[in-house]
Amino acid sequence: MIEIHSGDIVAAALAAAGACLACSIPGDFLRKFPLWAVRTYGKGALLLPFLAMTVGTWLFRLAMAGQVESPAGRAMVVAAAFLTTVLLAALLRYYLSEYRKR
C-alpha cells in the first residue's frame, strides 16, 4: 500500500510552484538576459551554463545509481545549490536593474 506523507505534499506543491514560475517568465526576458550577463560579468558568465550542465549530469547519474547520500552525492547537491543561487542572483539583478526600465 502506498502512503502519502506531508513531505510528499510539500514537495509536490513546491514543484508545481516552480513550474508555474518557470512558465510565467516572458520570452523577451530570456532573450535579452544572456547578452546582459556577458556585458555585466564578462566572458566568465559563459562558464555558468556549462558548469550547471556538468553538475546536473553528475547529480543525475548519482541519483540513478542511488548514491545521493554518499559524500560525492552530497557534494554535487551543494554544487547544484550554489550554481542555482548564483544564477538566481544574476536573474534578480538583471530584472531589478535593466528589465523593469523598459
CORRA-V487907 format. One record per backbone hydrogen bond with DSSP energy under -0.5 kcal/mol. CO is the residue of the C=O (numbers start at 0). NH is the residue of the N-H. E is the energy in kcal/mol with one decimal. If there is no record, write none. Layout:
co = {CO;CO}
nh = {NH;NH}
e = {E;E}
This chain:
co = {2;4;5;6;7;8;9;10;11;12;13;14;15;16;17;18;19;21;25;26;27;28;29;31;32;33;34;35;36;37;41;42;43;43;44;45;46;47;48;49;50;51;52;53;54;55;56;57;58;59;60;61;62;66;66;69;70;71;72;73;74;75;76;77;78;79;80;81;82;83;84;85;86;87;88;89;90;91;92;93;93;94;97;98}
nh = {4;8;9;10;11;12;13;14;15;16;17;18;19;20;21;22;23;24;29;30;31;32;33;35;36;37;38;39;40;41;44;45;46;47;48;49;50;51;52;53;54;55;56;57;58;59;60;61;62;63;64;66;65;69;72;73;74;75;76;77;78;79;80;81;82;83;84;85;86;87;88;89;90;91;92;93;94;95;96;97;98;99;100;101}
e = {-0.6;-1.4;-2.2;-2.4;-2.2;-2.2;-2.5;-2.2;-2.3;-2.4;-2.3;-2.2;-2.4;-2.3;-2.5;-2.1;-1.1;-0.8;-1.5;-2.1;-1.7;-1.4;-0.7;-1.7;-2.7;-2.1;-2.3;-2.7;-3.0;-1.5;-1.6;-1.6;-1.2;-0.6;-0.5;-0.6;-2.4;-2.6;-2.3;-2.3;-2.9;-2.6;-2.4;-2.5;-2.7;-2.4;-2.5;-2.4;-2.4;-2.6;-1.6;-3.0;-0.9;-1.4;-0.6;-2.5;-2.1;-2.1;-2.1;-2.3;-2.5;-2.5;-2.3;-2.4;-2.6;-2.2;-2.2;-2.3;-2.4;-2.7;-2.2;-2.0;-2.5;-2.5;-2.4;-2.5;-2.5;-2.7;-2.2;-2.4;-2.1;-1.5;-1.0;-1.2}
